[in-house]
Amino acid sequence: MPSFECFGKNCGFHTSAPSEAELMTKIAEHAKTAHKMDPIPPDILVKVKAAIKK
Ligand SMILES: [Zn+2]
């Protein structure tokens, strides 16, 4: 199951989902509410994808 741990400063958000697509949805929601990224900038998105553990 793909999982993701947020690398945001003092964040510690951790999530997982049955598929990477669902995980991305959860990450996008988190980025929006916790980090005011709506949408996630492309350079951050690259880091997010690299940080996903499959
Ligand atoms: Zn975060």
mmCIF file of the protein (N, C-alpha, C, O) and its ligand, coordinates in Angstrom:
data_MODEL
# 
_entry.id   MODEL 
# 
loop_
_entity.id 
_entity.type 
_entity.pdbx_number_of_molecules 
1 polymer     1 
2 non-polymer 1 
# 
_entity_poly.entity_id                      1 
_entity_poly.type                           'polypeptide(L)' 
_entity_poly.nstd_linkage                   no 
_entity_poly.nstd_monomer                   no 
_entity_poly.pdbx_seq_one_letter_code       MPSFECFGKNCGFHTSAPSEAELMTKIAEHAKTAHKMDPIPPDILVKVKAAIKK 
_entity_poly.pdbx_seq_one_letter_code_can   MPSFECFGKNCGFHTSAPSEAELMTKIAEHAKTAHKMDPIPPDILVKVKAAIKK 
_entity_poly.pdbx_strand_id                 A 
# 
loop_
_entity_poly_seq.entity_id 
_entity_poly_seq.num 
_entity_poly_seq.mon_id 
_entity_poly_seq.hetero 
1 1  MET n 
1 2  PRO n 
1 3  SER n 
1 4  PHE n 
1 5  GLU n 
1 6  CYS n 
1 7  PHE n 
1 8  GLY n 
1 9  LYS n 
1 10 ASN n 
1 11 CYS n 
1 12 GLY n 
1 13 PHE n 
1 14 HIS n 
1 15 THR n 
1 16 SER n 
1 17 ALA n 
1 18 PRO n 
1 19 SER n 
1 20 GLU n 
1 21 ALA n 
1 22 GLU n 
1 23 LEU n 
1 24 MET n 
1 25 THR n 
1 26 LYS n 
1 27 ILE n 
1 28 ALA n 
1 29 GLU n 
1 30 HIS n 
1 31 ALA n 
1 32 LYS n 
1 33 THR n 
1 34 ALA n 
1 35 HIS n 
1 36 LYS n 
1 37 MET n 
1 38 ASP n 
1 39 PRO n 
1 40 ILE n 
1 41 PRO n 
1 42 PRO n 
1 43 ASP n 
1 44 ILE n 
1 45 LEU n 
1 46 VAL n 
1 47 LYS n 
1 48 VAL n 
1 49 LYS n 
1 50 ALA n 
1 51 ALA n 
1 52 ILE n 
1 53 LYS n 
1 54 LYS n 
# 
loop_
_struct_asym.id 
_struct_asym.entity_id 
A 1 
B 2 
# 
loop_
_chem_comp.id 
_chem_comp.type 
_chem_comp.mon_nstd_flag 
ALA 'L-peptide linking' y 
ASN 'L-peptide linking' y 
ASP 'L-peptide linking' y 
CYS 'L-peptide linking' y 
GLU 'L-peptide linking' y 
GLY 'peptide linking'   y 
HIS 'L-peptide linking' y 
ILE 'L-peptide linking' y 
LEU 'L-peptide linking' y 
LYS 'L-peptide linking' y 
MET 'L-peptide linking' y 
PHE 'L-peptide linking' y 
PRO 'L-peptide linking' y 
SER 'L-peptide linking' y 
THR 'L-peptide linking' y 
VAL 'L-peptide linking' y 
ZN  non-polymer         . 
# 
_pdbx_entity_nonpoly.entity_id   2 
_pdbx_entity_nonpoly.name        ? 
_pdbx_entity_nonpoly.comp_id     ZN 
# 
_pdbx_nonpoly_scheme.asym_id         B 
_pdbx_nonpoly_scheme.entity_id       2 
_pdbx_nonpoly_scheme.mon_id          ZN 
_pdbx_nonpoly_scheme.ndb_seq_num     1 
_pdbx_nonpoly_scheme.pdb_seq_num     101 
_pdbx_nonpoly_scheme.auth_seq_num    101 
_pdbx_nonpoly_scheme.pdb_mon_id      ZN 
_pdbx_nonpoly_scheme.auth_mon_id     ZN 
_pdbx_nonpoly_scheme.pdb_strand_id   A 
_pdbx_nonpoly_scheme.pdb_ins_code    . 
# 
loop_
_atom_site.group_PDB 
_atom_site.id 
_atom_site.type_symbol 
_atom_site.label_atom_id 
_atom_site.label_alt_id 
_atom_site.label_comp_id 
_atom_site.label_asym_id 
_atom_site.label_entity_id 
_atom_site.label_seq_id 
_atom_site.pdbx_PDB_ins_code 
_atom_site.Cartn_x 
_atom_site.Cartn_y 
_atom_site.Cartn_z 
_atom_site.occupancy 
_atom_site.B_iso_or_equiv 
_atom_site.pdbx_formal_charge 
_atom_site.auth_seq_id 
_atom_site.auth_comp_id 
_atom_site.auth_asym_id 
_atom_site.auth_atom_id 
_atom_site.pdbx_PDB_model_num 
ATOM   1   N  N  . MET A 1 1  ? 0.852  -1.201 0.000  1.00 0.00 ? 1   MET A N  1 
ATOM   2   C  CA . MET A 1 1  ? 0.000  0.000  0.000  1.00 0.00 ? 1   MET A CA 1 
ATOM   3   C  C  . MET A 1 1  ? 0.886  1.249  0.000  1.00 0.00 ? 1   MET A C  1 
ATOM   4   O  O  . MET A 1 1  ? 1.725  1.406  0.887  1.00 0.00 ? 1   MET A O  1 
ATOM   5   N  N  . PRO A 1 2  ? 0.712  2.131  -0.976 1.00 0.00 ? 2   PRO A N  1 
ATOM   6   C  CA . PRO A 1 2  ? 1.544  3.337  -1.021 1.00 0.00 ? 2   PRO A CA 1 
ATOM   7   C  C  . PRO A 1 2  ? 1.313  4.223  0.205  1.00 0.00 ? 2   PRO A C  1 
ATOM   8   O  O  . PRO A 1 2  ? 0.177  4.394  0.650  1.00 0.00 ? 2   PRO A O  1 
ATOM   9   N  N  . SER A 1 3  ? 2.376  4.773  0.737  1.00 0.00 ? 3   SER A N  1 
ATOM   10  C  CA . SER A 1 3  ? 2.248  5.673  1.878  1.00 0.00 ? 3   SER A CA 1 
ATOM   11  C  C  . SER A 1 3  ? 3.102  6.916  1.653  1.00 0.00 ? 3   SER A C  1 
ATOM   12  O  O  . SER A 1 3  ? 4.023  6.938  0.837  1.00 0.00 ? 3   SER A O  1 
ATOM   13  N  N  . PHE A 1 4  ? 2.752  7.943  2.412  1.00 0.00 ? 4   PHE A N  1 
ATOM   14  C  CA . PHE A 1 4  ? 3.457  9.218  2.268  1.00 0.00 ? 4   PHE A CA 1 
ATOM   15  C  C  . PHE A 1 4  ? 3.610  9.890  3.619  1.00 0.00 ? 4   PHE A C  1 
ATOM   16  O  O  . PHE A 1 4  ? 2.676  9.937  4.420  1.00 0.00 ? 4   PHE A O  1 
ATOM   17  N  N  . GLU A 1 5  ? 4.804  10.409 3.855  1.00 0.00 ? 5   GLU A N  1 
ATOM   18  C  CA . GLU A 1 5  ? 5.053  11.164 5.067  1.00 0.00 ? 5   GLU A CA 1 
ATOM   19  C  C  . GLU A 1 5  ? 5.409  12.568 4.636  1.00 0.00 ? 5   GLU A C  1 
ATOM   20  O  O  . GLU A 1 5  ? 6.361  12.764 3.881  1.00 0.00 ? 5   GLU A O  1 
ATOM   21  N  N  . CYS A 1 6  ? 4.658  13.548 5.106  1.00 0.00 ? 6   CYS A N  1 
ATOM   22  C  CA . CYS A 1 6  ? 4.854  14.931 4.696  1.00 0.00 ? 6   CYS A CA 1 
ATOM   23  C  C  . CYS A 1 6  ? 6.207  15.461 5.169  1.00 0.00 ? 6   CYS A C  1 
ATOM   24  O  O  . CYS A 1 6  ? 6.603  15.260 6.317  1.00 0.00 ? 6   CYS A O  1 
ATOM   25  N  N  . PHE A 1 7  ? 6.910  16.142 4.255  1.00 0.00 ? 7   PHE A N  1 
ATOM   26  C  CA . PHE A 1 7  ? 8.221  16.709 4.585  1.00 0.00 ? 7   PHE A CA 1 
ATOM   27  C  C  . PHE A 1 7  ? 8.103  18.174 4.966  1.00 0.00 ? 7   PHE A C  1 
ATOM   28  O  O  . PHE A 1 7  ? 9.113  18.863 5.108  1.00 0.00 ? 7   PHE A O  1 
ATOM   29  N  N  . GLY A 1 8  ? 6.880  18.654 5.133  1.00 0.00 ? 8   GLY A N  1 
ATOM   30  C  CA . GLY A 1 8  ? 6.665  20.042 5.543  1.00 0.00 ? 8   GLY A CA 1 
ATOM   31  C  C  . GLY A 1 8  ? 7.240  20.284 6.924  1.00 0.00 ? 8   GLY A C  1 
ATOM   32  O  O  . GLY A 1 8  ? 7.272  19.383 7.763  1.00 0.00 ? 8   GLY A O  1 
ATOM   33  N  N  . LYS A 1 9  ? 7.692  21.502 7.154  1.00 0.00 ? 9   LYS A N  1 
ATOM   34  C  CA . LYS A 1 9  ? 8.296  21.860 8.433  1.00 0.00 ? 9   LYS A CA 1 
ATOM   35  C  C  . LYS A 1 9  ? 7.304  21.661 9.577  1.00 0.00 ? 9   LYS A C  1 
ATOM   36  O  O  . LYS A 1 9  ? 6.173  22.144 9.517  1.00 0.00 ? 9   LYS A O  1 
ATOM   37  N  N  . ASN A 1 10 ? 7.732  20.947 10.618 1.00 0.00 ? 10  ASN A N  1 
ATOM   38  C  CA . ASN A 1 10 ? 6.885  20.687 11.788 1.00 0.00 ? 10  ASN A CA 1 
ATOM   39  C  C  . ASN A 1 10 ? 5.519  20.108 11.433 1.00 0.00 ? 10  ASN A C  1 
ATOM   40  O  O  . ASN A 1 10 ? 4.519  20.416 12.082 1.00 0.00 ? 10  ASN A O  1 
ATOM   41  N  N  . CYS A 1 11 ? 5.484  19.277 10.413 1.00 0.00 ? 11  CYS A N  1 
ATOM   42  C  CA . CYS A 1 11 ? 4.192  18.749 9.987  1.00 0.00 ? 11  CYS A CA 1 
ATOM   43  C  C  . CYS A 1 11 ? 3.931  17.368 10.575 1.00 0.00 ? 11  CYS A C  1 
ATOM   44  O  O  . CYS A 1 11 ? 3.092  17.217 11.463 1.00 0.00 ? 11  CYS A O  1 
ATOM   45  N  N  . GLY A 1 12 ? 4.650  16.357 10.080 1.00 0.00 ? 12  GLY A N  1 
ATOM   46  C  CA . GLY A 1 12 ? 4.466  15.015 10.622 1.00 0.00 ? 12  GLY A CA 1 
ATOM   47  C  C  . GLY A 1 12 ? 3.261  14.278 10.107 1.00 0.00 ? 12  GLY A C  1 
ATOM   48  O  O  . GLY A 1 12 ? 2.947  13.193 10.595 1.00 0.00 ? 12  GLY A O  1 
ATOM   49  N  N  . PHE A 1 13 ? 2.568  14.847 9.120  1.00 0.00 ? 13  PHE A N  1 
ATOM   50  C  CA . PHE A 1 13 ? 1.408  14.189 8.518  1.00 0.00 ? 13  PHE A CA 1 
ATOM   51  C  C  . PHE A 1 13 ? 1.842  12.913 7.808  1.00 0.00 ? 13  PHE A C  1 
ATOM   52  O  O  . PHE A 1 13 ? 2.812  12.903 7.050  1.00 0.00 ? 13  PHE A O  1 
ATOM   53  N  N  . HIS A 1 14 ? 1.111  11.852 8.068  1.00 0.00 ? 14  HIS A N  1 
ATOM   54  C  CA . HIS A 1 14 ? 1.412  10.565 7.445  1.00 0.00 ? 14  HIS A CA 1 
ATOM   55  C  C  . HIS A 1 14 ? 0.114  9.960  6.950  1.00 0.00 ? 14  HIS A C  1 
ATOM   56  O  O  . HIS A 1 14 ? -0.887 9.953  7.666  1.00 0.00 ? 14  HIS A O  1 
ATOM   57  N  N  . THR A 1 15 ? 0.127  9.449  5.721  1.00 0.00 ? 15  THR A N  1 
ATOM   58  C  CA . THR A 1 15 ? -1.093 8.852  5.189  1.00 0.00 ? 15  THR A CA 1 
ATOM   59  C  C  . THR A 1 15 ? -0.759 7.702  4.252  1.00 0.00 ? 15  THR A C  1 
ATOM   60  O  O  . THR A 1 15 ? 0.359  7.586  3.750  1.00 0.00 ? 15  THR A O  1 
ATOM   61  N  N  . SER A 1 16 ? -1.753 6.859  4.031  1.00 0.00 ? 16  SER A N  1 
ATOM   62  C  CA . SER A 1 16 ? -1.595 5.771  3.068  1.00 0.00 ? 16  SER A CA 1 
ATOM   63  C  C  . SER A 1 16 ? -2.943 5.516  2.406  1.00 0.00 ? 16  SER A C  1 
ATOM   64  O  O  . SER A 1 16 ? -3.991 5.879  2.941  1.00 0.00 ? 16  SER A O  1 
ATOM   65  N  N  . ALA A 1 17 ? -2.901 4.886  1.234  1.00 0.00 ? 17  ALA A N  1 
ATOM   66  C  CA . ALA A 1 17 ? -4.129 4.598  0.494  1.00 0.00 ? 17  ALA A CA 1 
ATOM   67  C  C  . ALA A 1 17 ? -3.913 3.360  -0.362 1.00 0.00 ? 17  ALA A C  1 
ATOM   68  O  O  . ALA A 1 17 ? -2.774 3.005  -0.663 1.00 0.00 ? 17  ALA A O  1 
ATOM   69  N  N  . PRO A 1 18 ? -5.010 2.694  -0.762 1.00 0.00 ? 18  PRO A N  1 
ATOM   70  C  CA . PRO A 1 18 ? -4.877 1.462  -1.556 1.00 0.00 ? 18  PRO A CA 1 
ATOM   71  C  C  . PRO A 1 18 ? -4.202 1.675  -2.906 1.00 0.00 ? 18  PRO A C  1 
ATOM   72  O  O  . PRO A 1 18 ? -3.589 0.752  -3.442 1.00 0.00 ? 18  PRO A O  1 
ATOM   73  N  N  . SER A 1 19 ? -4.308 2.875  -3.458 1.00 0.00 ? 19  SER A N  1 
ATOM   74  C  CA . SER A 1 19 ? -3.661 3.140  -4.748 1.00 0.00 ? 19  SER A CA 1 
ATOM   75  C  C  . SER A 1 19 ? -2.965 4.491  -4.709 1.00 0.00 ? 19  SER A C  1 
ATOM   76  O  O  . SER A 1 19 ? -3.266 5.343  -3.874 1.00 0.00 ? 19  SER A O  1 
ATOM   77  N  N  . GLU A 1 20 ? -2.018 4.667  -5.643 1.00 0.00 ? 20  GLU A N  1 
ATOM   78  C  CA . GLU A 1 20 ? -1.278 5.921  -5.675 1.00 0.00 ? 20  GLU A CA 1 
ATOM   79  C  C  . GLU A 1 20 ? -2.196 7.088  -6.041 1.00 0.00 ? 20  GLU A C  1 
ATOM   80  O  O  . GLU A 1 20 ? -2.005 8.209  -5.567 1.00 0.00 ? 20  GLU A O  1 
ATOM   81  N  N  . ALA A 1 21 ? -3.186 6.820  -6.879 1.00 0.00 ? 21  ALA A N  1 
ATOM   82  C  CA . ALA A 1 21 ? -4.127 7.880  -7.280 1.00 0.00 ? 21  ALA A CA 1 
ATOM   83  C  C  . ALA A 1 21 ? -4.906 8.387  -6.067 1.00 0.00 ? 21  ALA A C  1 
ATOM   84  O  O  . ALA A 1 21 ? -5.091 9.592  -5.894 1.00 0.00 ? 21  ALA A O  1 
ATOM   85  N  N  . GLU A 1 22 ? -5.363 7.443  -5.224 1.00 0.00 ? 22  GLU A N  1 
ATOM   86  C  CA . GLU A 1 22 ? -6.104 7.833  -4.017 1.00 0.00 ? 22  GLU A CA 1 
ATOM   87  C  C  . GLU A 1 22 ? -5.199 8.541  -3.031 1.00 0.00 ? 22  GLU A C  1 
ATOM   88  O  O  . GLU A 1 22 ? -5.610 9.472  -2.339 1.00 0.00 ? 22  GLU A O  1 
ATOM   89  N  N  . LEU A 1 23 ? -3.957 8.081  -2.979 1.00 0.00 ? 23  LEU A N  1 
ATOM   90  C  CA . LEU A 1 23 ? -2.988 8.713  -2.092 1.00 0.00 ? 23  LEU A CA 1 
ATOM   91  C  C  . LEU A 1 23 ? -2.747 10.163 -2.526 1.00 0.00 ? 23  LEU A C  1 
ATOM   92  O  O  . LEU A 1 23 ? -2.686 11.063 -1.690 1.00 0.00 ? 23  LEU A O  1 
ATOM   93  N  N  . MET A 1 24 ? -2.612 10.379 -3.823 1.00 0.00 ? 24  MET A N  1 
ATOM   94  C  CA . MET A 1 24 ? -2.392 11.737 -4.342 1.00 0.00 ? 24  MET A CA 1 
ATOM   95  C  C  . MET A 1 24 ? -3.557 12.656 -3.985 1.00 0.00 ? 24  MET A C  1 
ATOM   96  O  O  . MET A 1 24 ? -3.362 13.838 -3.698 1.00 0.00 ? 24  MET A O  1 
ATOM   97  N  N  . THR A 1 25 ? -4.763 12.104 -4.005 1.00 0.00 ? 25  THR A N  1 
ATOM   98  C  CA . THR A 1 25 ? -5.950 12.885 -3.635 1.00 0.00 ? 25  THR A CA 1 
ATOM   99  C  C  . THR A 1 25 ? -5.851 13.323 -2.179 1.00 0.00 ? 25  THR A C  1 
ATOM   100 O  O  . THR A 1 25 ? -6.118 14.477 -1.844 1.00 0.00 ? 25  THR A O  1 
ATOM   101 N  N  . LYS A 1 26 ? -5.460 12.379 -1.316 1.00 0.00 ? 26  LYS A N  1 
ATOM   102 C  CA . LYS A 1 26 ? -5.307 12.690 0.108  1.00 0.00 ? 26  LYS A CA 1 
ATOM   103 C  C  . LYS A 1 26 ? -4.201 13.715 0.334  1.00 0.00 ? 26  LYS A C  1 
ATOM   104 O  O  . LYS A 1 26 ? -4.345 14.621 1.155  1.00 0.00 ? 26  LYS A O  1 
ATOM   105 N  N  . ILE A 1 27 ? -3.098 13.569 -0.394 1.00 0.00 ? 27  ILE A N  1 
ATOM   106 C  CA . ILE A 1 27 ? -1.978 14.501 -0.257 1.00 0.00 ? 27  ILE A CA 1 
ATOM   107 C  C  . ILE A 1 27 ? -2.388 15.895 -0.720 1.00 0.00 ? 27  ILE A C  1 
ATOM   108 O  O  . ILE A 1 27 ? -2.056 16.894 -0.082 1.00 0.00 ? 27  ILE A O  1 
ATOM   109 N  N  . ALA A 1 28 ? -3.117 15.953 -1.844 1.00 0.00 ? 28  ALA A N  1 
ATOM   110 C  CA . ALA A 1 28 ? -3.573 17.246 -2.371 1.00 0.00 ? 28  ALA A CA 1 
ATOM   111 C  C  . ALA A 1 28 ? -4.466 17.946 -1.350 1.00 0.00 ? 28  ALA A C  1 
ATOM   112 O  O  . ALA A 1 28 ? -4.370 19.157 -1.146 1.00 0.00 ? 28  ALA A O  1 
ATOM   113 N  N  . GLU A 1 29 ? -5.340 17.160 -0.709 1.00 0.00 ? 29  GLU A N  1 
ATOM   114 C  CA . GLU A 1 29 ? -6.248 17.705 0.309  1.00 0.00 ? 29  GLU A CA 1 
ATOM   115 C  C  . GLU A 1 29 ? -5.449 18.231 1.506  1.00 0.00 ? 29  GLU A C  1 
ATOM   116 O  O  . GLU A 1 29 ? -5.735 19.306 2.034  1.00 0.00 ? 29  GLU A O  1 
ATOM   117 N  N  . HIS A 1 30 ? -4.450 17.460 1.919  1.00 0.00 ? 30  HIS A N  1 
ATOM   118 C  CA . HIS A 1 30 ? -3.602 17.864 3.036  1.00 0.00 ? 30  HIS A CA 1 
ATOM   119 C  C  . HIS A 1 30 ? -2.814 19.129 2.700  1.00 0.00 ? 30  HIS A C  1 
ATOM   120 O  O  . HIS A 1 30 ? -2.721 20.050 3.511  1.00 0.00 ? 30  HIS A O  1 
ATOM   121 N  N  . ALA A 1 31 ? -2.245 19.159 1.484  1.00 0.00 ? 31  ALA A N  1 
ATOM   122 C  CA . ALA A 1 31 ? -1.447 20.312 1.054  1.00 0.00 ? 31  ALA A CA 1 
ATOM   123 C  C  . ALA A 1 31 ? -2.298 21.579 1.062  1.00 0.00 ? 31  ALA A C  1 
ATOM   124 O  O  . ALA A 1 31 ? -1.833 22.660 1.423  1.00 0.00 ? 31  ALA A O  1 
ATOM   125 N  N  . LYS A 1 32 ? -3.544 21.418 0.660  1.00 0.00 ? 32  LYS A N  1 
ATOM   126 C  CA . LYS A 1 32 ? -4.480 22.542 0.590  1.00 0.00 ? 32  LYS A CA 1 
ATOM   127 C  C  . LYS A 1 32 ? -4.832 23.065 1.981  1.00 0.00 ? 32  LYS A C  1 
ATOM   128 O  O  . LYS A 1 32 ? -4.764 24.267 2.238  1.00 0.00 ? 32  LYS A O  1 
ATOM   129 N  N  . THR A 1 33 ? -5.209 22.152 2.873  1.00 0.00 ? 33  THR A N  1 
ATOM   130 C  CA . THR A 1 33 ? -5.658 22.565 4.204  1.00 0.00 ? 33  THR A CA 1 
ATOM   131 C  C  . THR A 1 33 ? -4.502 22.937 5.135  1.00 0.00 ? 33  THR A C  1 
ATOM   132 O  O  . THR A 1 33 ? -4.611 23.895 5.901  1.00 0.00 ? 33  THR A O  1 
ATOM   133 N  N  . ALA A 1 34 ? -3.390 22.185 5.077  1.00 0.00 ? 34  ALA A N  1 
ATOM   134 C  CA . ALA A 1 34 ? -2.296 22.419 6.023  1.00 0.00 ? 34  ALA A CA 1 
ATOM   135 C  C  . ALA A 1 34 ? -1.241 23.379 5.504  1.00 0.00 ? 34  ALA A C  1 
ATOM   136 O  O  . ALA A 1 34 ? -0.613 24.098 6.281  1.00 0.00 ? 34  ALA A O  1 
ATOM   137 N  N  . HIS A 1 35 ? -1.041 23.392 4.175  1.00 0.00 ? 35  HIS A N  1 
ATOM   138 C  CA . HIS A 1 35 ? 0.056  24.188 3.637  1.00 0.00 ? 35  HIS A CA 1 
ATOM   139 C  C  . HIS A 1 35 ? -0.389 25.262 2.648  1.00 0.00 ? 35  HIS A C  1 
ATOM   140 O  O  . HIS A 1 35 ? 0.438  25.940 2.039  1.00 0.00 ? 35  HIS A O  1 
ATOM   141 N  N  . LYS A 1 36 ? -1.695 25.407 2.497  1.00 0.00 ? 36  LYS A N  1 
ATOM   142 C  CA . LYS A 1 36 ? -2.254 26.418 1.586  1.00 0.00 ? 36  LYS A CA 1 
ATOM   143 C  C  . LYS A 1 36 ? -1.717 26.305 0.167  1.00 0.00 ? 36  LYS A C  1 
ATOM   144 O  O  . LYS A 1 36 ? -1.505 27.311 -0.510 1.00 0.00 ? 36  LYS A O  1 
ATOM   145 N  N  . MET A 1 37 ? -1.498 25.058 -0.280 1.00 0.00 ? 37  MET A N  1 
ATOM   146 C  CA . MET A 1 37 ? -1.066 24.813 -1.658 1.00 0.00 ? 37  MET A CA 1 
ATOM   147 C  C  . MET A 1 37 ? -2.265 24.297 -2.436 1.00 0.00 ? 37  MET A C  1 
ATOM   148 O  O  . MET A 1 37 ? -2.716 23.170 -2.234 1.00 0.00 ? 37  MET A O  1 
ATOM   149 N  N  . ASP A 1 38 ? -2.768 25.132 -3.320 1.00 0.00 ? 38  ASP A N  1 
ATOM   150 C  CA . ASP A 1 38 ? -3.946 24.740 -4.087 1.00 0.00 ? 38  ASP A CA 1 
ATOM   151 C  C  . ASP A 1 38 ? -3.852 25.276 -5.506 1.00 0.00 ? 38  ASP A C  1 
ATOM   152 O  O  . ASP A 1 38 ? -4.245 26.419 -5.737 1.00 0.00 ? 38  ASP A O  1 
ATOM   153 N  N  . PRO A 1 39 ? -3.362 24.525 -6.447 1.00 0.00 ? 39  PRO A N  1 
ATOM   154 C  CA . PRO A 1 39 ? -2.861 23.147 -6.284 1.00 0.00 ? 39  PRO A CA 1 
ATOM   155 C  C  . PRO A 1 39 ? -1.408 23.124 -5.823 1.00 0.00 ? 39  PRO A C  1 
ATOM   156 O  O  . PRO A 1 39 ? -0.799 24.172 -5.611 1.00 0.00 ? 39  PRO A O  1 
ATOM   157 N  N  . ILE A 1 40 ? -0.858 21.918 -5.671 1.00 0.00 ? 40  ILE A N  1 
ATOM   158 C  CA . ILE A 1 40 ? 0.541  21.752 -5.288 1.00 0.00 ? 40  ILE A CA 1 
ATOM   159 C  C  . ILE A 1 40 ? 1.413  22.211 -6.468 1.00 0.00 ? 40  ILE A C  1 
ATOM   160 O  O  . ILE A 1 40 ? 1.205  21.757 -7.593 1.00 0.00 ? 40  ILE A O  1 
ATOM   161 N  N  . PRO A 1 41 ? 2.386  23.106 -6.227 1.00 0.00 ? 41  PRO A N  1 
ATOM   162 C  CA . PRO A 1 41 ? 3.264  23.554 -7.324 1.00 0.00 ? 41  PRO A CA 1 
ATOM   163 C  C  . PRO A 1 41 ? 4.035  22.380 -7.928 1.00 0.00 ? 41  PRO A C  1 
ATOM   164 O  O  . PRO A 1 41 ? 4.381  21.434 -7.221 1.00 0.00 ? 41  PRO A O  1 
ATOM   165 N  N  . PRO A 1 42 ? 4.309  22.441 -9.251 1.00 0.00 ? 42  PRO A N  1 
ATOM   166 C  CA . PRO A 1 42 ? 4.975  21.318 -9.938 1.00 0.00 ? 42  PRO A CA 1 
ATOM   167 C  C  . PRO A 1 42 ? 6.283  20.869 -9.290 1.00 0.00 ? 42  PRO A C  1 
ATOM   168 O  O  . PRO A 1 42 ? 6.559  19.671 -9.233 1.00 0.00 ? 42  PRO A O  1 
ATOM   169 N  N  . ASP A 1 43 ? 7.099  21.817 -8.797 1.00 0.00 ? 43  ASP A N  1 
ATOM   170 C  CA . ASP A 1 43 ? 8.381  21.426 -8.189 1.00 0.00 ? 43  ASP A CA 1 
ATOM   171 C  C  . ASP A 1 43 ? 8.183  20.664 -6.884 1.00 0.00 ? 43  ASP A C  1 
ATOM   172 O  O  . ASP A 1 43 ? 8.961  19.768 -6.554 1.00 0.00 ? 43  ASP A O  1 
ATOM   173 N  N  . ILE A 1 44 ? 7.134  21.026 -6.143 1.00 0.00 ? 44  ILE A N  1 
ATOM   174 C  CA . ILE A 1 44 ? 6.819  20.309 -4.898 1.00 0.00 ? 44  ILE A CA 1 
ATOM   175 C  C  . ILE A 1 44 ? 6.232  18.937 -5.231 1.00 0.00 ? 44  ILE A C  1 
ATOM   176 O  O  . ILE A 1 44 ? 6.511  17.942 -4.562 1.00 0.00 ? 44  ILE A O  1 
ATOM   177 N  N  . LEU A 1 45 ? 5.422  18.913 -6.271 1.00 0.00 ? 45  LEU A N  1 
ATOM   178 C  CA . LEU A 1 45 ? 4.786  17.665 -6.688 1.00 0.00 ? 45  LEU A CA 1 
ATOM   179 C  C  . LEU A 1 45 ? 5.820  16.589 -7.034 1.00 0.00 ? 45  LEU A C  1 
ATOM   180 O  O  . LEU A 1 45 ? 5.623  15.408 -6.749 1.00 0.00 ? 45  LEU A O  1 
ATOM   181 N  N  . VAL A 1 46 ? 6.918  17.017 -7.648 1.00 0.00 ? 46  VAL A N  1 
ATOM   182 C  CA . VAL A 1 46 ? 8.006  16.097 -7.980 1.00 0.00 ? 46  VAL A CA 1 
ATOM   183 C  C  . VAL A 1 46 ? 8.580  15.489 -6.694 1.00 0.00 ? 46  VAL A C  1 
ATOM   184 O  O  . VAL A 1 46 ? 8.847  14.289 -6.624 1.00 0.00 ? 46  VAL A O  1 
ATOM   185 N  N  . LYS A 1 47 ? 8.762  16.343 -5.680 1.00 0.00 ? 47  LYS A N  1 
ATOM   186 C  CA . LYS A 1 47 ? 9.301  15.876 -4.390 1.00 0.00 ? 47  LYS A CA 1 
ATOM   187 C  C  . LYS A 1 47 ? 8.308  14.946 -3.699 1.00 0.00 ? 47  LYS A C  1 
ATOM   188 O  O  . LYS A 1 47 ? 8.693  13.945 -3.094 1.00 0.00 ? 47  LYS A O  1 
ATOM   189 N  N  . VAL A 1 48 ? 7.027  15.292 -3.799 1.00 0.00 ? 48  VAL A N  1 
ATOM   190 C  CA . VAL A 1 48 ? 5.979  14.476 -3.198 1.00 0.00 ? 48  VAL A CA 1 
ATOM   191 C  C  . VAL A 1 48 ? 6.011  13.067 -3.795 1.00 0.00 ? 48  VAL A C  1 
ATOM   192 O  O  . VAL A 1 48 ? 5.999  12.070 -3.073 1.00 0.00 ? 48  VAL A O  1 
ATOM   193 N  N  . LYS A 1 49 ? 6.051  13.010 -5.122 1.00 0.00 ? 49  LYS A N  1 
ATOM   194 C  CA . LYS A 1 49 ? 6.057  11.718 -5.800 1.00 0.00 ? 49  LYS A CA 1 
ATOM   195 C  C  . LYS A 1 49 ? 7.299  10.894 -5.441 1.00 0.00 ? 49  LYS A C  1 
ATOM   196 O  O  . LYS A 1 49 ? 7.232  9.671  -5.323 1.00 0.00 ? 49  LYS A O  1 
ATOM   197 N  N  . ALA A 1 50 ? 8.433  11.587 -5.269 1.00 0.00 ? 50  ALA A N  1 
ATOM   198 C  CA . ALA A 1 50 ? 9.668  10.908 -4.901 1.00 0.00 ? 50  ALA A CA 1 
ATOM   199 C  C  . ALA A 1 50 ? 9.604  10.382 -3.466 1.00 0.00 ? 50  ALA A C  1 
ATOM   200 O  O  . ALA A 1 50 ? 10.282 9.416  -3.117 1.00 0.00 ? 50  ALA A O  1 
ATOM   201 N  N  . ALA A 1 51 ? 8.776  11.036 -2.637 1.00 0.00 ? 51  ALA A N  1 
ATOM   202 C  CA . ALA A 1 51 ? 8.696  10.658 -1.221 1.00 0.00 ? 51  ALA A CA 1 
ATOM   203 C  C  . ALA A 1 51 ? 7.674  9.553  -0.959 1.00 0.00 ? 51  ALA A C  1 
ATOM   204 O  O  . ALA A 1 51 ? 7.590  9.038  0.155  1.00 0.00 ? 51  ALA A O  1 
ATOM   205 N  N  . ILE A 1 52 ? 6.904  9.192  -1.972 1.00 0.00 ? 52  ILE A N  1 
ATOM   206 C  CA . ILE A 1 52 ? 5.893  8.140  -1.799 1.00 0.00 ? 52  ILE A CA 1 
ATOM   207 C  C  . ILE A 1 52 ? 6.579  6.783  -1.697 1.00 0.00 ? 52  ILE A C  1 
ATOM   208 O  O  . ILE A 1 52 ? 7.386  6.405  -2.547 1.00 0.00 ? 52  ILE A O  1 
ATOM   209 N  N  . LYS A 1 53 ? 6.233  6.059  -0.627 1.00 0.00 ? 53  LYS A N  1 
ATOM   210 C  CA . LYS A 1 53 ? 6.782  4.711  -0.438 1.00 0.00 ? 53  LYS A CA 1 
ATOM   211 C  C  . LYS A 1 53 ? 5.772  3.710  -0.945 1.00 0.00 ? 53  LYS A C  1 
ATOM   212 O  O  . LYS A 1 53 ? 4.620  3.701  -0.513 1.00 0.00 ? 53  LYS A O  1 
ATOM   213 N  N  . LYS A 1 54 ? 6.210  2.861  -1.867 1.00 0.00 ? 54  LYS A N  1 
ATOM   214 C  CA . LYS A 1 54 ? 5.272  1.903  -2.456 1.00 0.00 ? 54  LYS A CA 1 
ATOM   215 C  C  . LYS A 1 54 ? 5.344  0.541  -1.767 1.00 0.00 ? 54  LYS A C  1 
ATOM   216 O  O  . LYS A 1 54 ? 4.618  -0.380 -2.142 1.00 0.00 ? 54  LYS A O  1 
HETATM 217 ZN ZN . ZN  B 2 .  ? 2.166  18.522 5.724  1.00 0.00 2 101 ZN  A ZN 1 
# 
